[in-house]
Amino acid sequence: MTGQPLGALLVVMAVAVAAPIVSRLLPGRPPQVLFLILGGVLIGPAVAGVADPAQVGLISGLGLGFLFLLAGYELDPRLLVQKAGRQALWAWAISAVAAAAIVGGLAAVGFVTAFVPVAIGLTTTALGTLLPILREQGMLAGAFGRFVFAAGAVGEIMPILAISLFLGAHDSWWEALIIASIAAFAFVIAWLVKLLSHTRVAAIVGENRHATSQLTLRITVVLLIGLLLITQQFGVEAALGAFFAGMVLRRTAHASEELDDKLDAVGYGVFIPVFFVSSGMALDVRSIAENPARLLVFLALLLVVRGVPAMVVYRRTLVVRERVQLMFLTATALPLLVALAEIGRSSGAMLPENAAALVGAGVLSVAVFPLVATRLGRPAAASGGGRRPGGPATGVSRLRRARAGRRPVRGAAGSHREH
């Protein structure tokens, strides 16, 4: 049965169902992402062999797309020009310089052959992966949530741009023109939506947002898949299209206050768990077992290159405990590491054992770093000035703030909403 895609999907979804249950039963409530990945390893080719990642590749790809779409949807672009955004950019710049220097040294001694993919990989932060974990732990509240959001957003946007510019299918100047064109196209869509907001078409969409047609959700999926397809056709990292799709939705989300719940239901309920399970299934356990030192080296480099700059940049902004938490959170990486490892493997530039170790380090960072950060305790309420998440201090969308009066905002202290 599991030799067929439908059978493989059944097993994957069974893991997705079991992961949050196991997470709740264990002391300390480890993040369910950990069990999604471990479950994928167990059912994948490396252990039981009852499912193959290729059998759920399309759904897994949409899951990755939803991760970046939700990150773009929740990001307030104005946050990037505020203090939190400026500090996040400084921290990422330090990471980029450190990555170039360290990876250059590793290349000189023959440890690394794919300089650019590895260097970019060490500067990434998995904001989309962190969001459900931080919401469960109530760590998106107040000022600390603002700094986490800004650091995570920069740690996704800048590496995506670097991948598209330096590892794309065309020259860097042409890639830059393509990226600018896709961004312009995305915002033209947002402008058209606003232009049509008072027409009969908008009224029909509004009338059917709760009906069986679920038009707003269907439009969202069409937008996501369309921008993913456009970016892939032009040789640009597909995650960029998903991020732009989320930003477009954010600019038009006032038309449907229920859209965020629907996105959560579809994204976190179906597609995103499949991506995490598939990541575990695709993990080359044999190569990692043969070269465990490489995995540990890359894991340490993620913490040093991406995490340690937070200890310096935020020294006058956050207390020591919050800086340590931010260090571990910004060093958490996975989705872009998977993409970079695939780019390195397909081009022949990256050693197979390094590709496996890089992805393995990403998986281990998702499993360990957020767990360490959450165990250090939630940020003090004083650091947020008593603000609720979604208030002026955070990067969470106004749509979520508008709904705060009807139910607890996701990420609020004490909220344990599962995804």
C-alpha positions as semicolon CSV with decimal commas, in nm:
position;residue;x (nm);y (nm);z (nm)
1;M;0,000;0,000;0,000
2;T;0,278;0,245;0,090
3;G;0,440;0,184;-0,249
4;Q;0,174;0,417;-0,388
5;P;0,166;0,794;-0,333
6;L;-0,168;0,773;-0,154
7;G;-0,033;0,510;0,085
8;A;0,277;0,717;0,152
9;L;0,060;1,023;0,218
10;L;-0,147;0,820;0,465
11;V;0,163;0,727;0,664
12;V;0,294;1,084;0,654
13;M;-0,036;1,225;0,780
14;A;-0,043;0,963;1,055
15;V;0,293;1,098;1,173
16;A;0,149;1,451;1,151
17;V;-0,139;1,345;1,377
18;A;0,085;1,166;1,628
19;A;0,348;1,444;1,661
20;P;0,144;1,702;1,859
21;I;0,000;1,428;2,080
22;V;0,345;1,297;2,168
23;S;0,463;1,654;2,224
24;R;0,186;1,717;2,478
25;L;0,240;1,387;2,660
26;L;0,611;1,438;2,723
27;P;0,737;1,655;3,012
28;G;0,828;2,005;2,907
29;R;0,628;1,987;2,583
30;P;0,912;1,971;2,326
31;P;0,819;2,140;1,995
32;Q;0,607;1,916;1,776
33;V;0,834;1,997;1,481
34;L;1,093;1,773;1,647
35;F;0,858;1,473;1,631
36;L;0,747;1,550;1,277
37;I;1,110;1,530;1,164
38;L;1,193;1,224;1,374
39;G;0,878;1,054;1,250
40;G;0,990;1,123;0,895
41;V;1,327;0,962;0,965
42;L;1,155;0,653;1,107
43;I;0,916;0,598;0,815
44;G;1,166;0,706;0,547
45;P;1,413;0,504;0,339
46;A;1,681;0,519;0,609
47;V;1,482;0,315;0,865
48;A;1,145;0,152;0,792
49;G;1,129;0,238;0,423
50;V;0,749;0,256;0,417
51;A;0,742;0,594;0,241
52;D;0,963;0,795;0,010
53;P;0,986;1,175;0,003
54;A;0,938;1,176;-0,376
55;Q;0,589;1,032;-0,328
56;V;0,474;1,342;-0,139
57;G;0,702;1,590;-0,317
58;L;0,427;1,815;-0,451
59;I;0,248;1,852;-0,118
60;S;0,580;1,896;0,062
61;G;0,673;2,174;-0,182
62;L;0,344;2,348;-0,114
63;G;0,415;2,311;0,257
64;L;0,745;2,491;0,211
65;G;0,558;2,756;0,013
66;F;0,305;2,801;0,293
67;L;0,587;2,845;0,547
68;F;0,724;3,142;0,355
69;L;0,378;3,272;0,263
70;L;0,275;3,288;0,630
71;A;0,605;3,456;0,720
72;G;0,546;3,723;0,453
73;Y;0,182;3,755;0,557
74;E;0,269;3,833;0,918
75;L;0,560;4,067;0,850
76;D;0,499;4,439;0,869
77;P;0,753;4,589;0,623
78;R;0,774;4,902;0,839
79;L;0,939;4,690;1,107
80;L;1,251;4,663;0,889
81;V;1,313;5,039;0,899
82;Q;1,263;5,064;1,275
83;K;1,530;4,995;1,535
84;A;1,454;4,622;1,543
85;G;1,493;4,600;1,166
86;R;1,814;4,802;1,156
87;Q;1,973;4,589;1,426
88;A;1,861;4,273;1,246
89;L;2,031;4,395;0,928
90;W;2,352;4,473;1,119
91;A;2,348;4,127;1,278
92;W;2,295;3,961;0,941
93;A;2,576;4,166;0,783
94;I;2,813;4,050;1,057
95;S;2,698;3,692;0,995
96;A;2,763;3,729;0,623
97;V;3,117;3,857;0,678
98;A;3,188;3,584;0,934
99;A;3,048;3,317;0,700
100;A;3,266;3,434;0,412
101;A;3,578;3,431;0,629
102;I;3,514;3,097;0,800
103;V;3,393;2,910;0,491
104;G;3,684;3,055;0,296
105;G;3,919;2,903;0,553
106;L;3,738;2,568;0,535
107;A;3,761;2,577;0,155
108;A;4,133;2,643;0,176
109;V;4,187;2,321;0,376
110;G;3,954;2,117;0,153
111;F;3,673;2,069;0,406
112;V;3,429;2,262;0,184
113;T;3,415;2,277;-0,197
114;A;3,089;2,470;-0,247
115;F;3,185;2,807;-0,099
116;V;2,876;3,013;-0,191
117;P;2,598;2,766;-0,094
118;V;2,758;2,686;0,241
119;A;2,834;3,051;0,321
120;I;2,477;3,156;0,243
121;G;2,340;2,860;0,441
122;L;2,518;2,970;0,757
123;T;2,339;3,308;0,746
124;T;1,983;3,175;0,731
125;T;1,710;3,180;0,995
126;A;1,398;2,964;0,966
127;L;1,136;3,223;1,063
128;G;0,851;3,021;0,913
129;T;0,964;2,716;1,110
130;L;0,998;2,915;1,432
131;L;0,657;3,085;1,418
132;P;0,443;2,790;1,534
133;I;0,699;2,703;1,803
134;L;0,712;3,058;1,938
135;R;0,334;3,089;1,932
136;E;0,296;2,771;2,134
137;Q;0,540;2,908;2,390
138;G;0,399;3,263;2,396
139;M;0,729;3,422;2,289
140;L;0,602;3,662;2,023
141;A;0,472;3,910;2,278
142;G;0,607;4,258;2,339
143;A;0,941;4,405;2,238
144;F;1,119;4,070;2,236
145;G;0,873;3,938;1,980
146;R;0,947;4,240;1,763
147;F;1,322;4,172;1,767
148;V;1,272;3,800;1,699
149;F;1,041;3,876;1,409
150;A;1,279;4,129;1,254
151;A;1,583;3,904;1,294
152;G;1,397;3,608;1,149
153;A;1,258;3,805;0,856
154;V;1,601;3,941;0,763
155;G;1,746;3,593;0,807
156;E;1,502;3,468;0,543
157;I;1,483;3,757;0,299
158;M;1,855;3,828;0,264
159;P;1,966;3,466;0,204
160;I;1,681;3,419;-0,046
161;L;1,800;3,725;-0,235
162;A;2,160;3,599;-0,216
163;I;2,058;3,257;-0,351
164;S;1,870;3,418;-0,639
165;L;2,156;3,658;-0,720
166;F;2,457;3,427;-0,686
167;L;2,315;3,080;-0,752
168;G;2,040;3,162;-1,002
169;A;2,019;3,044;-1,359
170;H;2,129;3,382;-1,502
171;D;2,384;3,656;-1,444
172;S;2,351;3,847;-1,118
173;W;2,233;4,172;-1,284
174;W;1,966;3,981;-1,476
175;E;1,857;3,798;-1,160
176;A;1,827;4,133;-0,981
177;L;1,607;4,263;-1,263
178;I;1,390;3,948;-1,247
179;I;1,350;3,981;-0,868
180;A;1,252;4,345;-0,900
181;S;1,005;4,256;-1,176
182;I;0,845;3,979;-0,970
183;A;0,818;4,212;-0,669
184;A;0,660;4,478;-0,888
185;F;0,419;4,221;-1,032
186;A;0,320;4,110;-0,681
187;F;0,241;4,465;-0,574
188;V;0,053;4,533;-0,897
189;I;-0,168;4,241;-0,797
190;A;-0,221;4,401;-0,456
191;W;-0,306;4,733;-0,625
192;L;-0,555;4,563;-0,856
193;V;-0,721;4,392;-0,562
194;K;-0,767;4,728;-0,390
195;L;-0,892;4,878;-0,716
196;L;-1,157;4,608;-0,738
197;S;-1,248;4,627;-0,370
198;H;-1,570;4,820;-0,433
199;T;-1,685;4,632;-0,741
200;R;-1,939;4,355;-0,787
201;V;-1,654;4,102;-0,810
202;A;-1,531;4,194;-0,462
203;A;-1,886;4,166;-0,330
204;I;-1,918;3,817;-0,476
205;V;-1,587;3,714;-0,316
206;G;-1,701;3,854;0,018
207;E;-2,037;3,681;-0,002
208;N;-1,874;3,345;-0,072
209;R;-1,589;3,352;0,178
210;H;-1,784;3,128;0,418
211;A;-1,969;2,925;0,156
212;T;-1,859;2,597;0,002
213;S;-1,671;2,793;-0,263
214;Q;-1,434;2,948;-0,001
215;L;-1,326;3,201;-0,262
216;T;-1,074;3,393;-0,051
217;L;-0,884;3,075;0,028
218;R;-0,895;2,959;-0,332
219;I;-0,761;3,295;-0,448
220;T;-0,482;3,266;-0,190
221;V;-0,377;2,923;-0,318
222;V;-0,387;3,043;-0,679
223;L;-0,169;3,342;-0,584
224;L;0,078;3,119;-0,400
225;I;0,109;2,860;-0,676
226;G;0,123;3,130;-0,944
227;L;0,411;3,316;-0,785
228;L;0,592;2,989;-0,705
229;L;0,561;2,892;-1,071
230;I;0,678;3,232;-1,196
231;T;0,988;3,232;-0,974
232;Q;1,077;2,876;-1,075
233;Q;1,031;2,952;-1,446
234;F;1,277;3,242;-1,419
235;G;1,533;3,044;-1,219
236;V;1,475;3,242;-0,898
237;E;1,447;3,074;-0,556
238;A;1,080;2,972;-0,527
239;A;1,064;3,075;-0,160
240;L;1,091;3,436;-0,275
241;G;0,766;3,403;-0,467
242;A;0,591;3,257;-0,164
243;F;0,720;3,539;0,057
244;F;0,595;3,799;-0,192
245;A;0,258;3,622;-0,204
246;G;0,231;3,656;0,173
247;M;0,313;4,026;0,157
248;V;0,046;4,077;-0,112
249;L;-0,210;3,901;0,107
250;R;-0,114;4,118;0,400
251;R;-0,187;4,434;0,201
252;T;-0,531;4,303;0,104
253;A;-0,627;4,095;0,410
254;H;-0,866;4,362;0,542
255;A;-1,118;4,224;0,294
256;S;-1,157;3,906;0,502
257;E;-1,086;3,895;0,874
258;E;-1,122;3,517;0,871
259;L;-0,844;3,461;0,619
260;D;-0,569;3,413;0,879
261;D;-0,759;3,128;1,046
262;K;-0,817;2,963;0,710
263;L;-0,449;2,994;0,619
264;D;-0,355;2,836;0,952
265;A;-0,602;2,552;0,899
266;V;-0,476;2,470;0,551
267;G;-0,107;2,549;0,606
268;Y;-0,040;2,414;0,955
269;G;-0,315;2,155;0,932
270;V;-0,211;1,987;0,607
271;F;0,078;2,112;0,398
272;I;0,342;2,231;0,646
273;P;0,349;1,908;0,854
274;V;0,406;1,715;0,531
275;F;0,709;1,933;0,456
276;F;0,866;1,862;0,796
277;V;0,796;1,489;0,778
278;S;0,934;1,482;0,423
279;S;1,248;1,663;0,543
280;G;1,304;1,385;0,795
281;M;1,240;1,119;0,529
282;A;1,495;1,278;0,295
283;L;1,768;1,295;0,559
284;D;2,072;1,092;0,449
285;V;2,121;0,917;0,780
286;R;2,389;0,684;0,644
287;S;2,617;0,966;0,527
288;I;2,569;1,145;0,858
289;A;2,647;0,827;1,054
290;E;2,966;0,782;0,852
291;N;3,074;1,145;0,904
292;P;2,912;1,266;1,228
293;A;3,187;1,522;1,286
294;R;3,079;1,718;0,978
295;L;2,726;1,754;1,112
296;L;2,857;1,878;1,446
297;V;3,088;2,124;1,272
298;F;2,802;2,273;1,068
299;L;2,576;2,284;1,373
300;A;2,842;2,473;1,568
301;L;2,898;2,707;1,273
302;L;2,526;2,788;1,257
303;L;2,539;2,893;1,620
304;V;2,864;3,088;1,587
305;V;2,803;3,257;1,251
306;R;2,431;3,329;1,275
307;G;2,366;3,325;1,648
308;V;2,663;3,489;1,820
309;P;2,625;3,831;1,645
310;A;2,299;3,870;1,840
311;M;2,500;3,876;2,163
312;V;2,692;4,177;2,031
313;V;2,435;4,375;1,832
314;Y;2,160;4,362;2,096
315;R;2,382;4,417;2,401
316;R;2,221;4,756;2,478
317;T;1,871;4,650;2,378
318;L;1,802;4,312;2,539
319;V;1,902;4,160;2,872
320;V;2,151;3,873;2,868
321;R;1,887;3,598;2,887
322;E;1,694;3,744;2,594
323;R;2,013;3,779;2,390
324;V;2,097;3,413;2,453
325;Q;1,744;3,316;2,351
326;L;1,773;3,525;2,035
327;M;2,112;3,367;1,963
328;F;1,961;3,018;1,957
329;L;1,649;3,126;1,768
330;T;1,835;3,307;1,489
331;A;2,068;3,007;1,450
332;T;1,772;2,781;1,374
333;A;1,770;2,695;1,005
334;L;1,625;2,426;0,779
335;P;1,415;2,508;0,470
336;L;1,680;2,711;0,289
337;L;1,950;2,460;0,388
338;V;1,751;2,191;0,208
339;A;1,734;2,411;-0,102
340;L;2,104;2,501;-0,086
341;A;2,210;2,140;-0,039
342;E;2,002;2,042;-0,343
343;I;2,158;2,323;-0,548
344;G;2,507;2,211;-0,441
345;R;2,437;1,846;-0,516
346;S;2,277;1,907;-0,855
347;S;2,565;2,130;-0,967
348;G;2,826;1,885;-0,839
349;A;2,995;2,163;-0,641
350;M;2,905;2,031;-0,295
351;L;3,046;1,711;-0,148
352;P;2,761;1,461;-0,086
353;E;2,868;1,417;0,275
354;N;2,861;1,795;0,325
355;A;2,515;1,822;0,170
356;A;2,385;1,556;0,409
357;A;2,564;1,711;0,707
358;L;2,434;2,061;0,626
359;V;2,073;1,941;0,611
360;G;2,131;1,725;0,919
361;A;2,264;2,027;1,107
362;G;1,951;2,218;1,005
363;V;1,727;1,938;1,131
364;L;1,921;1,924;1,458
365;S;1,905;2,303;1,495
366;V;1,524;2,290;1,463
367;A;1,512;2,009;1,717
368;V;1,752;2,159;1,973
369;F;1,792;2,536;1,946
370;P;1,426;2,644;1,992
371;L;1,397;2,393;2,276
372;V;1,694;2,553;2,453
373;A;1,556;2,903;2,390
374;T;1,212;2,820;2,526
375;R;1,356;2,644;2,832
376;L;1,538;2,964;2,925
377;G;1,196;3,111;3,004
378;R;0,963;3,360;2,844
379;P;1,080;3,719;2,809
380;A;0,989;3,942;3,101
381;A;0,669;4,135;3,052
382;A;0,857;4,453;3,130
383;S;1,065;4,422;2,815
384;G;0,753;4,454;2,608
385;G;0,616;4,747;2,796
386;G;0,305;4,549;2,872
387;R;0,199;4,552;2,509
388;R;-0,002;4,267;2,367
389;P;0,143;4,098;2,058
390;G;0,022;4,264;1,747
391;G;0,050;4,605;1,912
392;P;0,269;4,883;1,783
393;A;0,587;4,709;1,895
394;T;0,552;4,393;1,691
395;G;0,562;4,294;1,327
396;V;0,232;4,107;1,343
397;S;-0,031;4,229;1,102
398;R;-0,303;4,478;1,188
399;L;-0,558;4,214;1,097
400;R;-0,452;4,011;1,399
401;R;-0,462;4,322;1,618
402;A;-0,816;4,398;1,504
403;R;-0,926;4,054;1,612
404;A;-0,767;4,073;1,955
405;G;-1,097;4,169;2,113
406;R;-1,267;3,850;1,999
407;R;-1,009;3,587;2,096
408;P;-0,656;3,568;2,237
409;V;-0,393;3,679;1,991
410;R;-0,163;3,404;1,880
411;G;0,165;3,423;2,061
412;A;0,021;3,597;2,364
413;A;0,171;3,506;2,696
414;G;-0,010;3,205;2,828
415;S;-0,154;3,111;2,488
416;H;-0,089;2,751;2,385
417;R;-0,272;2,733;2,060
418;E;-0,157;2,430;1,863
419;H;-0,091;2,422;1,490
